[in-house]
Amino acid sequence: MAKGLASLRNGSDIRGVALEGVAGEEVNLTDDAVRLLAQGFLRWASARLARPVESLRIAVGRDSRLSGPSIVEVLTDELVRHGVHVLDCGLATTPAMFMSCIFDEVSADASIMVTASHLPWNRNGLKFFTADGGVESSDIVAITELAESAEPALPACDGVVEKVDLIDLYAAHLRSLICDQLGEVDPLAGLSVVVDAGNGAGGFYATQVLEPLGADVSASQFLEPDGTFPNHVPNPEDAGAMASITAAVKSSGADLGIIFDTDVDRSSAVDEHAREINRNAIVALAATLVAKDHPGTSVVTDSVTSDELTSYLEDVLGLTHMRYRRGYRNVINKMVELNNEGVDCQLAIETSGHAAFLDNYALDDGAYLGTLIVCAAARLKREGRGISELIAQLGEPAESCEVRMRILEEEFRAKGFEVLAECEAWVDEKAQRVVGDDVVVTLAKPNYEGVRANFAGAVKGWFLLRMSLHDPILPLNIESSNVGGVERIRATLRTFFAEIEGVDSSAL
């Protein structure tokens, strides 16, 4: 079982296969695994909070996945068996589960969200929170190790289960944010918004947040929870998902579209012209929303953001862009670190749609970002303008692509970092000769993840080669501001990978 629990670690959460039905996938998030993880979390939480296990109030919620109810049942039974006061939140979102530790009406000491974000229907997982925020990767290691230990001994006594309508509380919280910004009487009257919940847990946002405040949400889609996800992948990064909501905005003539992932810790948008606001554009929009109140603030992003985004943040908005690393915990922790060092940093955001604002508990919350966007759209609507105006000066690369190359060796992480070291040395010493005299290639500095190289001259662009956070993959992102540049950069890298063994670079 120890090996099984270790295999469930996924950065700062637990993820695994919960249901049969996909060829080649064996169920590893079993009932026994869930029971052990509950025990491990109790030991961890008791030590972290300096509280006896039997005095803890722990909230439990889930998204719409088919395996969610059974996992919640197993978790609840195990927690109650050790004297815990369980707060059963039913269908919930990841940000709401954190807020269960903040809301006075709930007063949870800790919480567990059952979700696997946008992963396929047969997967599931666990996210853990205290009032200090989500747990770190090191905490996940500790929880799984404590789950495998018999020490300290857990009490054997009866706890209780209390039903809590957390989403009602959370929706009221979001409504109050809108009313504080726009006024209490029909603040969204005249605004048409398409909400796409992807059949995840976010349907409440249309019916319990926007509609009661006067918004027209009649063109919203896929609000009903359905763990088979029959309409599209619930993922704002997915091309099919974005095509679906842009079509809905276009056909309805809506002012705005908001799309969530399954557990609503991510979101992206669609403007009044039915154009996507995701990836670099959602970063730009989120930054625009903080720039006025926090002039000159720093914005931490993941590593795959474009040069055009940097120019927009720094030259147009007057902010400081720190291009950091992939992983939402990485960008959030860097934001917190910068503020602790006295550097004002109000926003940490990934191109995936994870956005954490300092004034919202440094919590990545898709509904909170959506709420800020809705408020901005409502103000603009009153002036006869649209949300697209806010990022009209954001440039876009002429070309871009992503190539994912599989590492074939068993010790894939060691091999991956070996390839990165070789690539950095190759760019520094040989790439210039390969790409040609009409192009200048240099290593980007500072750089916090993988190898990023800048191209100038006849080719203006960059590439970033990095290790996947969890998989035996080397993702390669390439962008160019001139047509034909991406292919020249790819051709340059083919020369490098021709000498590399243990990596399938055929997609390059």
C-alpha positions in Angstrom: 0.0 0.0 0.0 2.9 2.4 0.7 3.9 2.3 -2.9 0.2 2.9 -3.9 -0.1 5.9 -1.7 3.1 7.4 -2.9 1.9 7.0 -6.5 -1.2 9.1 -5.7 0.9 12.2 -4.9 0.4 14.9 -7.5 2.2 18.0 -6.4 0.1 19.6 -3.7 -2.8 17.2 -4.1 -3.8 13.6 -4.4 -5.0 12.2 -7.7 -5.7 8.7 -8.9 -7.9 6.4 -10.9 -11.2 6.0 -9.0 -13.3 4.0 -11.5 -12.8 1.2 -14.0 -13.6 1.7 -17.6 -10.5 3.1 -19.3 -8.3 0.5 -21.0 -4.9 0.1 -19.3 -5.9 2.0 -16.2 -6.1 0.2 -12.9 -8.0 1.7 -10.0 -5.6 2.9 -7.3 -7.8 5.5 -5.5 -9.5 2.6 -3.7 -11.7 2.7 -0.6 -8.8 1.4 1.5 -6.5 4.2 0.1 -9.1 6.8 0.9 -9.5 5.5 4.5 -5.7 5.6 5.0 -5.5 9.1 3.5 -8.2 10.3 5.9 -6.2 8.9 8.8 -3.0 10.5 7.5 -4.7 13.9 7.2 -6.1 13.6 10.7 -2.6 13.0 12.1 -1.2 15.8 10.0 -4.0 18.3 10.9 -3.9 17.4 14.6 -0.1 18.1 14.7 -0.3 21.2 12.5 -3.2 22.8 14.4 -2.1 21.6 17.8 -5.6 20.2 18.5 -6.8 16.7 19.5 -8.2 14.8 16.6 -11.6 14.4 18.4 -12.0 18.2 18.7 -11.6 18.9 14.9 -14.3 20.3 12.7 -13.5 19.1 9.1 -15.5 20.1 6.1 -15.9 17.7 3.2 -17.1 18.5 -0.3 -17.0 17.3 -3.9 -17.4 18.2 -7.5 -19.7 16.4 -10.0 -17.5 13.4 -10.7 -19.3 10.0 -10.6 -17.0 8.6 -7.9 -17.4 11.7 -5.7 -20.3 10.5 -3.5 -18.7 7.2 -2.7 -15.4 8.8 -1.8 -17.1 11.3 0.4 -19.0 8.5 2.2 -15.7 6.6 2.9 -14.0 9.8 4.1 -16.9 10.7 6.3 -17.2 7.3 7.9 -13.5 7.3 8.7 -13.4 10.8 10.1 -16.5 10.2 12.2 -15.0 6.9 13.5 -12.3 9.0 15.1 -14.5 11.6 16.8 -14.4 14.3 14.1 -17.3 16.8 13.6 -17.8 16.4 9.9 -19.4 19.3 7.9 -20.9 17.7 4.9 -20.9 20.4 2.2 -22.2 18.2 -0.7 -21.6 19.6 -4.2 -19.0 22.3 -3.8 -16.1 24.0 -5.4 -12.4 24.0 -4.4 -12.3 27.7 -3.5 -15.5 27.4 -1.5 -14.0 24.5 0.5 -11.1 26.8 1.5 -13.6 29.4 2.5 -15.3 26.9 4.8 -12.3 27.5 7.0 -12.9 31.3 6.8 -16.7 31.7 7.0 -17.9 32.2 10.6 -21.0 30.2 9.8 -18.9 27.1 9.1 -15.7 27.6 11.2 -14.0 24.5 9.8 -10.6 23.8 11.2 -9.7 22.1 7.9 -11.4 20.9 4.8 -11.1 18.2 2.1 -12.3 18.7 -1.5 -12.9 15.6 -3.6 -11.8 16.5 -7.2 -9.4 15.8 -10.0 -9.9 19.1 -11.7 -10.3 18.7 -15.5 -8.9 15.1 -15.7 -11.0 12.3 -17.3 -14.3 11.2 -15.8 -12.8 8.1 -14.1 -10.2 10.0 -12.1 -10.6 11.6 -8.8 -8.5 13.0 -6.0 -8.3 15.0 -2.8 -7.3 18.6 -2.0 -6.6 19.6 1.6 -7.0 23.1 3.2 -6.6 24.9 6.5 -7.3 28.6 7.2 -3.7 29.2 6.1 -4.5 27.9 2.6 -3.9 24.8 0.5 -1.3 22.3 1.6 2.1 22.2 0.0 3.8 19.3 -1.8 5.8 18.6 1.3 2.6 18.3 3.3 1.3 15.7 0.8 4.4 13.7 1.3 3.9 14.0 5.1 0.2 13.0 4.9 0.8 9.9 2.8 3.6 8.9 5.1 1.5 9.4 8.2 -1.3 7.4 6.4 1.1 4.4 6.3 2.0 4.8 10.0 0.1 3.6 13.1 1.5 6.5 15.1 0.2 8.5 16.7 -2.7 6.3 17.6 -6.1 7.8 16.5 -9.0 7.8 19.0 -11.9 5.4 18.6 -15.0 7.5 19.4 -18.1 8.7 17.7 -18.1 12.0 15.9 -21.1 13.7 14.2 -22.1 14.7 10.7 -23.7 18.1 10.1 -25.1 19.2 6.7 -23.9 22.6 5.5 -25.1 24.4 2.4 -21.7 25.9 1.7 -22.5 27.0 -1.9 -25.4 29.1 -0.6 -22.9 30.9 1.7 -20.3 31.2 -1.0 -22.7 32.5 -3.5 -23.9 35.2 -1.0 -20.2 36.1 -0.5 -19.7 36.6 -4.2 -23.0 38.6 -4.6 -21.8 40.9 -1.8 -18.6 41.6 -3.6 -20.5 42.6 -6.7 -22.9 44.8 -4.7 -20.0 46.5 -2.9 -18.5 47.5 -6.3 -21.6 48.3 -8.3 -24.4 49.1 -5.9 -27.1 46.9 -4.3 -30.1 47.5 -6.6 -29.9 45.3 -9.7 -26.2 45.9 -10.2 -26.0 43.7 -13.2 -29.2 44.8 -14.9 -28.8 44.9 -18.7 -25.7 42.7 -18.7 -25.9 39.4 -20.6 -23.4 36.7 -19.5 -23.0 33.2 -20.8 -21.7 30.9 -18.1 -20.3 27.6 -19.1 -19.8 25.2 -16.2 -18.8 22.2 -18.3 -21.2 20.1 -16.2 -18.9 20.6 -13.3 -19.6 22.3 -10.0 -19.8 25.9 -11.3 -23.4 26.1 -12.5 -24.4 27.9 -9.3 -22.5 31.0 -10.5 -25.1 31.7 -13.1 -28.2 30.9 -11.1 -27.2 31.9 -7.5 -24.7 34.8 -8.2 -25.4 36.6 -11.5 -29.1 36.0 -12.1 -30.3 37.3 -8.7 -28.4 40.5 -9.3 -30.2 41.2 -12.6 -27.9 39.6 -15.2 -29.4 37.8 -18.2 -27.9 34.3 -18.0 -30.4 32.7 -20.3 -27.8 31.6 -22.9 -25.7 29.8 -20.3 -24.8 26.2 -20.9 -23.9 22.9 -19.2 -24.8 24.2 -15.8 -26.2 20.8 -14.7 -23.6 18.6 -12.7 -22.8 15.5 -14.8 -19.7 13.5 -14.0 -19.6 12.0 -17.5 -18.8 15.5 -18.9 -20.9 14.8 -22.0 -20.5 18.2 -23.8 -16.9 19.1 -23.6 -13.8 18.8 -21.4 -14.3 21.1 -18.4 -11.1 23.0 -19.0 -10.6 26.6 -20.0 -7.4 25.6 -21.8 -9.2 23.1 -24.0 -9.8 24.2 -27.6 -13.1 22.4 -27.9 -14.4 24.0 -24.6 -13.4 27.5 -25.8 -15.0 26.9 -29.2 -18.2 25.9 -27.5 -18.5 29.0 -25.3 -17.4 31.4 -28.0 -20.2 29.9 -30.2 -22.7 30.5 -27.4 -21.6 34.1 -26.9 -21.8 34.8 -30.6 -25.2 33.2 -31.2 -26.7 34.9 -28.2 -25.1 38.3 -28.7 -24.0 38.2 -25.0 -21.7 40.9 -23.5 -19.5 38.3 -21.9 -18.7 34.7 -21.4 -17.2 33.0 -18.3 -16.0 29.4 -18.4 -14.9 27.3 -15.4 -13.0 24.1 -14.9 -14.7 21.3 -13.0 -13.9 22.5 -9.5 -14.0 26.2 -10.3 -10.5 27.1 -9.2 -9.8 28.2 -12.8 -11.6 30.4 -15.3 -11.3 32.2 -18.6 -13.5 34.5 -20.5 -15.0 35.5 -23.9 -15.4 39.1 -25.0 -18.4 40.8 -26.5 -17.1 40.0 -30.0 -17.0 36.3 -29.1 -13.2 36.2 -29.0 -11.4 34.1 -26.4 -9.8 35.7 -23.4 -7.6 32.9 -22.2 -3.9 32.0 -21.8 -1.9 35.2 -22.2 -5.0 37.3 -22.6 -6.6 36.2 -19.3 -3.3 37.1 -17.6 -3.4 40.5 -19.2 -7.1 41.0 -18.2 -6.5 40.0 -14.6 -3.5 42.3 -14.4 -5.5 45.2 -15.9 -8.1 44.7 -13.1 -5.5 45.3 -10.4 -3.3 48.0 -12.1 -5.4 51.0 -11.2 -5.6 50.4 -7.5 -2.0 49.0 -7.3 0.2 51.0 -9.7 3.6 49.4 -10.3 2.7 46.2 -8.6 4.4 42.9 -9.5 2.6 40.1 -11.4 4.0 36.6 -11.1 3.1 34.3 -14.0 4.1 30.8 -15.2 7.0 30.3 -17.5 5.2 30.0 -20.9 3.9 33.5 -21.1 4.7 35.5 -24.3 7.1 38.5 -24.8 4.0 40.4 -26.0 2.5 39.9 -22.5 5.6 41.2 -20.8 5.5 44.3 -23.0 1.8 44.8 -22.2 2.3 44.4 -18.4 5.4 46.6 -18.2 5.1 49.1 -21.1 1.3 49.6 -21.1 0.2 49.0 -17.5 3.5 50.1 -15.8 3.7 46.9 -13.8 6.6 44.5 -13.2 6.3 41.0 -14.7 8.1 38.1 -13.0 8.0 35.2 -15.4 8.4 32.3 -12.9 7.6 28.6 -13.1 4.7 26.3 -14.0 2.5 25.1 -11.2 -0.2 27.2 -9.4 1.4 26.6 -6.0 4.7 27.8 -7.4 3.4 31.2 -8.6 1.2 31.7 -5.5 4.1 30.9 -3.1 6.3 33.3 -5.1 3.7 36.0 -4.7 3.6 35.5 -0.9 7.4 35.4 -0.7 7.7 38.7 -2.6 5.2 40.4 -0.3 7.1 39.0 2.7 10.2 40.6 1.3 8.5 44.0 1.0 7.8 43.8 -2.7 4.2 44.6 -3.6 2.7 41.7 -5.6 -1.0 41.6 -6.0 -1.5 38.9 -8.5 -0.1 35.4 -9.2 -1.6 33.7 -12.3 -1.0 30.9 -14.7 -2.0 30.9 -18.3 -4.1 27.8 -17.4 -6.5 30.2 -15.6 -5.4 29.7 -12.0 -5.5 33.3 -10.7 -4.7 34.3 -7.1 -5.2 37.8 -5.8 -3.5 38.9 -2.7 -6.6 40.5 -1.3 -8.5 37.2 -1.7 -6.4 35.1 0.7 -3.9 34.4 -2.1 -6.4 31.8 -3.2 -6.7 30.6 -6.8 -10.4 31.1 -7.3 -12.0 31.0 -10.8 -15.3 32.5 -9.5 -13.5 35.4 -7.8 -11.7 36.2 -11.1 -15.0 35.8 -12.9 -16.6 38.2 -10.5 -14.0 40.9 -11.1 -14.4 40.5 -14.8 -18.2 40.7 -14.5 -18.0 43.9 -12.5 -15.7 45.5 -15.1 -18.0 44.4 -17.9 -21.0 45.9 -16.1 -19.3 49.3 -15.7 -18.2 49.3 -19.3 -21.7 48.3 -20.4 -23.2 51.4 -18.7 -20.8 53.4 -20.9 -21.7 51.6 -24.1 -18.4 49.8 -24.2 -17.2 46.2 -24.0 -14.6 44.2 -22.0 -12.4 43.9 -25.1 -11.3 47.5 -24.7 -9.4 46.7 -21.5 -6.8 44.6 -23.3 -7.0 46.2 -26.8 -3.3 47.0 -26.6 -2.1 43.4 -25.9 -0.1 42.2 -28.8 -0.1 38.6 -30.1 2.6 36.5 -31.6 2.3 35.8 -35.3 2.9 32.1 -34.8 3.0 29.7 -31.8 3.1 26.0 -31.2 3.6 23.4 -28.4 5.4 20.1 -28.9 5.4 17.4 -26.2 8.3 14.9 -26.4 8.2 11.7 -24.4 11.2 10.7 -22.3 11.7 7.0 -22.9 14.0 6.1 -19.9 12.6 4.8 -16.6 14.4 7.4 -14.5 12.7 10.1 -16.5 13.2 13.0 -14.2 17.0 12.5 -14.1 17.0 12.1 -17.9 14.9 15.2 -18.4 17.1 17.5 -16.4 20.2 16.0 -18.1 18.7 17.0 -21.5 17.9 20.5 -20.2 21.5 21.0 -19.1 22.7 19.8 -22.5 20.3 22.1 -24.3 21.4 25.1 -22.3 25.1 24.4 -23.1 24.2 23.8 -26.7 22.3 27.1 -27.1 25.2 28.9 -25.5 27.9 27.3 -27.6 26.4 26.0 -30.9 22.9 27.2 -31.7 24.2 30.4 -33.3 26.1 28.5 -35.9 23.1 26.3 -36.7 20.4 29.0 -37.0 22.5 31.2 -39.4 24.2 34.6 -39.5 20.9 36.5 -40.0 19.7 35.5 -36.5 21.0 36.1 -33.0 20.1 33.5 -30.4 20.8 34.1 -26.7 19.7 32.5 -23.4 17.0 34.4 -21.6 18.0 35.7 -18.2 16.7 35.6 -15.6 15.0 32.3 -16.2 13.4 30.1 -13.5 12.4 27.0 -15.4 13.9 24.9 -18.1 15.8 26.5 -21.0 14.4 29.7 -22.6 16.2 31.1 -25.6 15.5 34.4 -27.4 15.8 34.8 -31.2 16.4 38.2 -32.8 17.1 39.4 -36.4 15.5 37.6 -39.2 13.7 35.4 -36.6 12.1 37.2 -33.7 10.8 34.8 -31.1 11.7 32.4 -28.4 11.5 28.8 -27.2 11.1 27.3 -23.8 12.0 23.6 -23.1 11.1 22.4 -19.7 10.2 19.3 -17.7 6.6 18.4 -17.2 5.6 18.8 -13.5 4.6 15.2 -13.1 4.8 13.2 -16.4 7.8 11.8 -18.5 7.4 14.7 -21.0 9.5 17.5 -22.2 7.1 20.2 -23.3 8.5 22.7 -25.9 6.8 26.0 -26.5 7.8 28.2 -29.4 6.5 31.6 -30.4 7.5 34.0 -33.2 6.4 37.5 -34.1 7.2 36.9 -37.8 5.7 34.4 -40.1 8.0 31.4 -40.7 9.9 32.0 -37.5 8.5 29.0 -35.6 9.6 26.6 -38.3 13.2 28.0 -38.3 13.3 27.6 -34.5 12.0 24.1 -34.8 14.6 23.3 -37.5 17.3 24.6 -35.2 16.1 22.4 -32.3 16.0 19.3 -34.6 19.7 19.6 -34.9 20.0 19.5 -31.2 17.7 16.6 -30.6 19.3 14.6 -33.5 22.1 13.9 -31.0 19.9 13.1 -28.0 19.1 9.6 -27.1 16.2 8.5 -24.8 13.7 11.1 -26.0 11.1 10.6 -28.7 11.5 13.9 -30.6 9.5 12.8 -33.7 6.8 15.4 -33.1 9.4 18.1 -33.6 
